[in-house]
Amino acid sequence: MPAHTGSASVQPIAAQPVAVPAALPPVHIPPQPVETTPTRPKSGLFGPGRKQLEAEQRMLSAEVERLRVENTRLLGADRRQLDAEINQWHARLADLQRQAAEARQDLASVRRQVEQVGVELVQTQDAALLQEVGLYHYLHPLEDAVAYKERLNRLQQSIKTMARGDQAVLAVTNWTVNGSSREGAAMVRDFSRLMLRAYNAEADNCVRNVKPHRVAAMVDRLAKVRATIARLGKTMDIQIAGSYHEARVMEIRLTADYLGKVEEEKERVRAERERQREEERARRDFEREKARLAKEQAHYQSALAKLQASGSTAGVEELQQKLEELADAIAGVDARDANVRAGYVYVISNLGAFGPDMVKIGMTRRLEPQDRIRELGDASVPFRFDTHALIFSEDAVGLESRLHAALAEHRVNQVNTQREFFYATPAEVRAVLERIAGQHLLEYREMPEALEWRASGARTSRGNAPDRAVEPSVPAATMPPVAPPAVTA
């Protein structure tokens, strides 16, 4: 395609003949009055100055001279010269139209190539795939990762058997080379093995790199590899057998299911370990509390025994009442220790970390529930949690489960139910609590204090943070030189 030079647009010129008179009359240019522009700045107090008028007069004289020269040229031009000039413009216009047509053809060709490449292209960008992924559903639901592993092993053995038994590739059987069918069969066999090796390399790569959110992309990629092999082996009708391709596709899907089940079991194990650690902390709390109460009970019993030995009755009734209270407290701790479902349900938030409309709903068996809340606000989050609601229940496990079920549509993590965060306000959670539980709230606070967050400037995003460079506290020019370390023999 010829290259375009310049960017001037050429207007179409009509192709009809132009009638030019043999003698053109002289062009009379009437003198034009000189008008002053209203917005022209004045150079003097009473109008334009002398220098400005002289400059305008010179400009008008030059324009008149240019028009006279053009008039003379037109009067001296004959019909043949004008026709030649018109024909040149027509030729140039035709050339530009031809170039535009070629450019449109080239553009259409490029678009067809782009469409073909788009069909052959496989989407493998994790960011794009993750953006489109939904909840993962197991294509072959089995009980655990061990069952998936066993089924994968059986499938892989079947794939190896098909490859060894010449069931993986289909090809022609009547190919000849130099008139020899034997050489032709050997050539077809070698090319078939080469194609199968390329296909298996791509299939193995898909199996190694597959993840639950990339299953469709990997299956599509392997299908396009199979189509490419069929296109390249069209001469000898070489193609991957459909049953072998389906087996490799099932291997990809089973591998994705296996990886998903392994991750699910890991998360379940992590949650169980966290539950066991929490139970151990609660057990130690109970033991410490019982030891404290027993020590206090022994103290009061000793004091009561001394009073009774001395024969004094003053304070005996008060000591006996205190001992009864201690006995009830010890019994209560024993009951709490024995009842693994009793505990506190808490509703907490972290305004600085998660925003104003997100809460965490959990439960703890600790004697002091704030200990658990303080542990949650450790170094893994930038600020401490604020407590909005505390409620004690003999069946805290069941109360927590009912709360989670009532707010299931507001759950932040719809995949992992061990994450107990919800898009809700404390007032909404309180309304649900009053509807499904009705127990007395030990503590409730609508607005979070968020002291650390507010003291830090109450910024909700990095965009609100000031852009300031880290500068030394002492100017470089005034900083004392650093002495080298002393060298000892």
ChimeraX attribute file (.defattr): number of C-alpha atoms within 10 A of each C-alpha:
attribute: neighborCount
match mode: 1-to-1
recipient: residues
	/A:1	9
	/A:2	8
	/A:3	6
	/A:4	9
	/A:5	6
	/A:6	6
	/A:7	6
	/A:8	6
	/A:9	7
	/A:10	10
	/A:11	8
	/A:12	11
	/A:13	10
	/A:14	9
	/A:15	9
	/A:16	6
	/A:17	8
	/A:18	11
	/A:19	9
	/A:20	12
	/A:21	9
	/A:22	10
	/A:23	11
	/A:24	13
	/A:25	9
	/A:26	11
	/A:27	13
	/A:28	8
	/A:29	10
	/A:30	6
	/A:31	8
	/A:32	7
	/A:33	6
	/A:34	10
	/A:35	6
	/A:36	9
	/A:37	7
	/A:38	7
	/A:39	6
	/A:40	8
	/A:41	9
	/A:42	12
	/A:43	12
	/A:44	9
	/A:45	7
	/A:46	7
	/A:47	9
	/A:48	14
	/A:49	12
	/A:50	10
	/A:51	10
	/A:52	11
	/A:53	12
	/A:54	11
	/A:55	11
	/A:56	13
	/A:57	13
	/A:58	11
	/A:59	11
	/A:60	15
	/A:61	11
	/A:62	12
	/A:63	11
	/A:64	13
	/A:65	11
	/A:66	12
	/A:67	13
	/A:68	15
	/A:69	11
	/A:70	12
	/A:71	17
	/A:72	13
	/A:73	11
	/A:74	13
	/A:75	15
	/A:76	11
	/A:77	13
	/A:78	15
	/A:79	15
	/A:80	10
	/A:81	10
	/A:82	15
	/A:83	15
	/A:84	11
	/A:85	12
	/A:86	17
	/A:87	13
	/A:88	12
	/A:89	16
	/A:90	16
	/A:91	12
	/A:92	13
	/A:93	16
	/A:94	13
	/A:95	12
	/A:96	15
	/A:97	13
	/A:98	14
	/A:99	16
	/A:100	14
	/A:101	12
	/A:102	14
	/A:103	14
	/A:104	12
	/A:105	12
	/A:106	13
	/A:107	12
	/A:108	12
	/A:109	12
	/A:110	12
	/A:111	12
	/A:112	12
	/A:113	12
	/A:114	12
	/A:115	12
	/A:116	11
	/A:117	11
	/A:118	11
	/A:119	10
	/A:120	16
	/A:121	12
	/A:122	17
	/A:123	15
	/A:124	13
	/A:125	10
	/A:126	12
	/A:127	8
	/A:128	10
	/A:129	16
	/A:130	12
	/A:131	9
	/A:132	9
	/A:133	11
	/A:134	11
	/A:135	9
	/A:136	12
	/A:137	10
	/A:138	15
	/A:139	11
	/A:140	13
	/A:141	13
	/A:142	14
	/A:143	9
	/A:144	13
	/A:145	18
	/A:146	13
	/A:147	13
	/A:148	21
	/A:149	16
	/A:150	11
	/A:151	16
	/A:152	19
	/A:153	13
	/A:154	10
	/A:155	17
	/A:156	15
	/A:157	11
	/A:158	14
	/A:159	20
	/A:160	12
	/A:161	13
	/A:162	17
	/A:163	16
	/A:164	10
	/A:165	10
	/A:166	13
	/A:167	15
	/A:168	21
	/A:169	22
	/A:170	16
	/A:171	21
	/A:172	14
	/A:173	13
	/A:174	11
	/A:175	17
	/A:176	15
	/A:177	12
	/A:178	8
	/A:179	9
	/A:180	10
	/A:181	14
	/A:182	14
	/A:183	14
	/A:184	18
	/A:185	18
	/A:186	14
	/A:187	16
	/A:188	22
	/A:189	18
	/A:190	12
	/A:191	16
	/A:192	24
	/A:193	16
	/A:194	12
	/A:195	21
	/A:196	20
	/A:197	12
	/A:198	14
	/A:199	20
	/A:200	16
	/A:201	11
	/A:202	17
	/A:203	23
	/A:204	15
	/A:205	13
	/A:206	23
	/A:207	20
	/A:208	12
	/A:209	13
	/A:210	20
	/A:211	21
	/A:212	22
	/A:213	19
	/A:214	21
	/A:215	22
	/A:216	17
	/A:217	18
	/A:218	25
	/A:219	23
	/A:220	16
	/A:221	20
	/A:222	23
	/A:223	19
	/A:224	16
	/A:225	18
	/A:226	22
	/A:227	15
	/A:228	15
	/A:229	20
	/A:230	19
	/A:231	13
	/A:232	13
	/A:233	17
	/A:234	12
	/A:235	10
	/A:236	18
	/A:237	17
	/A:238	22
	/A:239	23
	/A:240	21
	/A:241	16
	/A:242	14
	/A:243	14
	/A:244	18
	/A:245	21
	/A:246	13
	/A:247	16
	/A:248	22
	/A:249	21
	/A:250	17
	/A:251	22
	/A:252	28
	/A:253	25
	/A:254	24
	/A:255	24
	/A:256	26
	/A:257	25
	/A:258	26
	/A:259	18
	/A:260	19
	/A:261	21
	/A:262	16
	/A:263	13
	/A:264	16
	/A:265	14
	/A:266	12
	/A:267	15
	/A:268	15
	/A:269	12
	/A:270	13
	/A:271	14
	/A:272	12
	/A:273	12
	/A:274	12
	/A:275	13
	/A:276	12
	/A:277	12
	/A:278	16
	/A:279	17
	/A:280	13
	/A:281	16
	/A:282	23
	/A:283	18
	/A:284	13
	/A:285	18
	/A:286	20
	/A:287	15
	/A:288	12
	/A:289	17
	/A:290	19
	/A:291	13
	/A:292	13
	/A:293	17
	/A:294	16
	/A:295	12
	/A:296	15
	/A:297	20
	/A:298	13
	/A:299	13
	/A:300	17
	/A:301	16
	/A:302	12
	/A:303	15
	/A:304	21
	/A:305	13
	/A:306	13
	/A:307	16
	/A:308	13
	/A:309	9
	/A:310	9
	/A:311	9
	/A:312	11
	/A:313	10
	/A:314	10
	/A:315	12
	/A:316	16
	/A:317	11
	/A:318	11
	/A:319	17
	/A:320	14
	/A:321	12
	/A:322	16
	/A:323	19
	/A:324	13
	/A:325	13
	/A:326	18
	/A:327	15
	/A:328	12
	/A:329	16
	/A:330	20
	/A:331	13
	/A:332	13
	/A:333	19
	/A:334	15
	/A:335	12
	/A:336	20
	/A:337	21
	/A:338	11
	/A:339	13
	/A:340	15
	/A:341	18
	/A:342	21
	/A:343	24
	/A:344	25
	/A:345	23
	/A:346	25
	/A:347	25
	/A:348	22
	/A:349	26
	/A:350	24
	/A:351	23
	/A:352	22
	/A:353	16
	/A:354	14
	/A:355	13
	/A:356	17
	/A:357	13
	/A:358	20
	/A:359	28
	/A:360	20
	/A:361	19
	/A:362	21
	/A:363	24
	/A:364	24
	/A:365	26
	/A:366	23
	/A:367	19
	/A:368	13
	/A:369	18
	/A:370	14
	/A:371	11
	/A:372	18
	/A:373	20
	/A:374	12
	/A:375	12
	/A:376	13
	/A:377	15
	/A:378	12
	/A:379	9
	/A:380	9
	/A:381	13
	/A:382	13
	/A:383	18
	/A:384	24
	/A:385	25
	/A:386	21
	/A:387	23
	/A:388	22
	/A:389	22
	/A:390	20
	/A:391	20
	/A:392	21
	/A:393	19
	/A:394	14
	/A:395	15
	/A:396	22
	/A:397	19
	/A:398	13
	/A:399	22
	/A:400	20
	/A:401	14
	/A:402	16
	/A:403	18
	/A:404	19
	/A:405	12
	/A:406	14
	/A:407	17
	/A:408	15
	/A:409	11
	/A:410	15
	/A:411	21
	/A:412	18
	/A:413	13
	/A:414	14
	/A:415	12
	/A:416	12
	/A:417	14
	/A:418	12
	/A:419	15
	/A:420	15
	/A:421	22
	/A:422	22
	/A:423	18
	/A:424	17
	/A:425	17
	/A:426	24
	/A:427	15
	/A:428	11
	/A:429	20
	/A:430	17
	/A:431	12
	/A:432	16
	/A:433	21
	/A:434	12
	/A:435	10
	/A:436	12
	/A:437	14
	/A:438	11
	/A:439	12
	/A:440	12
	/A:441	14
	/A:442	10
	/A:443	13
	/A:444	16
	/A:445	15
	/A:446	12
	/A:447	14
	/A:448	16
	/A:449	15
	/A:450	18
	/A:451	14
	/A:452	13
	/A:453	18
	/A:454	12
	/A:455	8
	/A:456	11
	/A:457	10
	/A:458	15
	/A:459	12
	/A:460	15
	/A:461	10
	/A:462	8
	/A:463	8
	/A:464	10
	/A:465	11
	/A:466	7
	/A:467	8
	/A:468	6
	/A:469	6
	/A:470	6
	/A:471	8
	/A:472	8
	/A:473	7
	/A:474	9
	/A:475	9
	/A:476	10
	/A:477	7
	/A:478	7
	/A:479	10
	/A:480	9
	/A:481	8
	/A:482	6
	/A:483	6
	/A:484	6
	/A:485	6
	/A:486	6
	/A:487	5
	/A:488	4
	/A:489	3
